[in-house]
């Protein structure tokens, strides 16, 4: 998707959110999620392991790195084989 299309979609999602409509955003781009959301649910290995307000996610510090996310969720480390 080009930048113009992404900006248009983001504007529309924000308009719908402002109108009180529920929007479900699924993305690996945490900046995008935090910009578009009021609340965030974090999934780990197919399970929702945390639900929080965006303000809480930002307060938790370096929300942009996997080690930080794992530490606040107390998720076990997992090894990656070959």
C-alpha positions as CSV (number, residue, x, y, z in Angstrom):
1,X,0.0,0.0,0.0
2,X,1.4,3.4,-0.9
3,X,1.8,6.2,1.7
4,X,-1.3,8.2,0.4
5,X,-3.5,5.1,0.8
6,X,-2.2,4.4,4.2
7,X,-2.8,8.0,5.3
8,X,-6.3,7.9,4.0
9,X,-7.1,4.6,5.8
10,X,-5.6,6.0,9.0
11,X,-7.7,9.2,8.8
12,X,-10.9,7.1,8.2
13,X,-10.1,4.8,11.1
14,X,-9.6,7.8,13.4
15,X,-12.9,9.3,12.2
16,X,-14.7,6.1,12.9
17,X,-13.1,5.8,16.4
18,X,-14.0,9.4,17.1
19,X,-17.6,8.7,16.2
20,X,-17.7,6.0,18.9
21,X,-17.4,3.0,16.5
22,X,-15.3,0.0,17.5
23,X,-12.3,-0.7,15.2
24,X,-10.1,-3.8,15.3
25,X,-6.5,-3.1,14.1
26,X,-4.2,-6.1,13.7
27,X,-0.6,-5.0,13.0
28,X,3.0,-5.8,13.9
29,X,3.7,-2.0,13.6
30,X,3.4,-0.8,17.2
31,X,3.6,2.8,16.2
32,X,0.6,2.3,14.0
33,X,-1.3,0.5,16.7
34,X,-0.6,3.1,19.3
35,X,-1.6,6.0,17.0
36,X,-4.9,4.4,16.0
37,X,-6.0,2.7,19.3
38,X,-7.5,3.5,22.6
39,X,-6.8,0.1,24.0
40,X,-4.2,-2.6,23.0
41,X,-4.4,-6.3,23.3
42,X,-1.1,-8.2,23.1
43,X,-1.0,-11.8,21.7
44,X,1.7,-14.3,22.4
45,X,1.7,-17.7,20.8
46,X,-2.0,-17.3,19.8
47,X,-3.3,-16.2,23.2
48,X,-4.2,-12.7,24.4
49,X,-1.8,-12.2,27.3
50,X,-2.4,-8.5,28.1
51,X,-5.0,-5.8,27.5
52,X,-4.2,-2.2,28.4
53,X,-4.9,1.4,27.6
54,X,-2.5,3.0,25.1
55,X,-1.4,5.4,27.8
56,X,-0.4,2.4,30.0
57,X,1.5,0.8,27.1
58,X,3.4,4.1,26.6
59,X,4.0,4.5,30.4
60,X,5.6,1.1,30.6
61,X,8.7,2.5,29.0
62,X,10.4,1.2,25.9
63,X,7.3,-0.4,24.4
64,X,9.0,-0.6,21.1
65,X,11.2,-3.6,21.8
66,X,10.4,-7.3,22.2
67,X,12.6,-7.7,25.4
68,X,10.5,-4.9,27.0
69,X,7.2,-6.4,25.9
70,X,8.3,-9.8,27.2
71,X,9.4,-8.4,30.5
72,X,6.1,-6.7,31.2
73,X,4.2,-9.7,30.2
74,X,6.5,-12.1,32.0
75,X,6.5,-14.3,29.0
76,X,9.1,-17.1,28.9
77,X,12.0,-16.8,26.6
78,X,11.9,-19.1,23.7
79,X,14.8,-20.3,21.6
80,X,14.7,-20.2,17.8
81,X,16.1,-23.3,16.2
82,X,17.8,-23.3,12.8
